Amino acid sequence: MHFITIGAFSEIYIAEDILNPSNAKVAIKYQNSDFDSSIMKWEGMVMNDLSDVSTVPRMIYHGHDSGRDYLVMELLTGEDMASLRDRCRVGSVRDLIPIEVCSFLVRQMINSLK
């Protein structure tokens, strides 16, 4: 298991799914110890409810270990939104994301909601 990043309420790691014959890579999201565990439980319920949506990562397992909740989910590859935002702001007049990029992202989100 290798550390990827830390967010507002969790740490994210990459690992191999040893229960899958292909040993696919997965993301493991561990709740920070100073956050209410209901956040991670809520996220797991939402992921389950959206399991048939192709743009939402598939949840594989959830559990509790050493006082922390965790989710094991499909590993998404590619650029994260924070990196995209920062890359798009380079050279921007007022440190804003160009309207063309915003429009593209909004269309992608609307298609996901459909």
C-alpha positions, 0 to 999 in steps of 0.5 A: 500500500502506497500513500497518494494524498491527504484530503479534508477528511481522509487519506488515500492510498493505492494498493493491489486487490489481492482478492481479484485474480487480475490484482487490479489496483484499488484506492483505499480511503482512510478516514482521518481520526479527528472526523466523525465516522458518519462522513465515510459511512455516508460516502459509502452509501452514496457510492452504493446508490450510484453503483450503476453510474459509469462516472462514479468509482465502484465501491469494493468494500468498506470497514473499520480498522483501528478506530478509523472507517475506510472504503476500498474502491476502484482506482480512477486514473488521470488528472485530479480536479485540483491539478486541472484547476491549477494548470488551467489558471496558469497564464490566466489574467485574474487567476480564473479558469477559462470559460471554455474549460468550465463549460466542458466540465459542466457538460461532463457533470450534466451527462453524469447526472443524466 
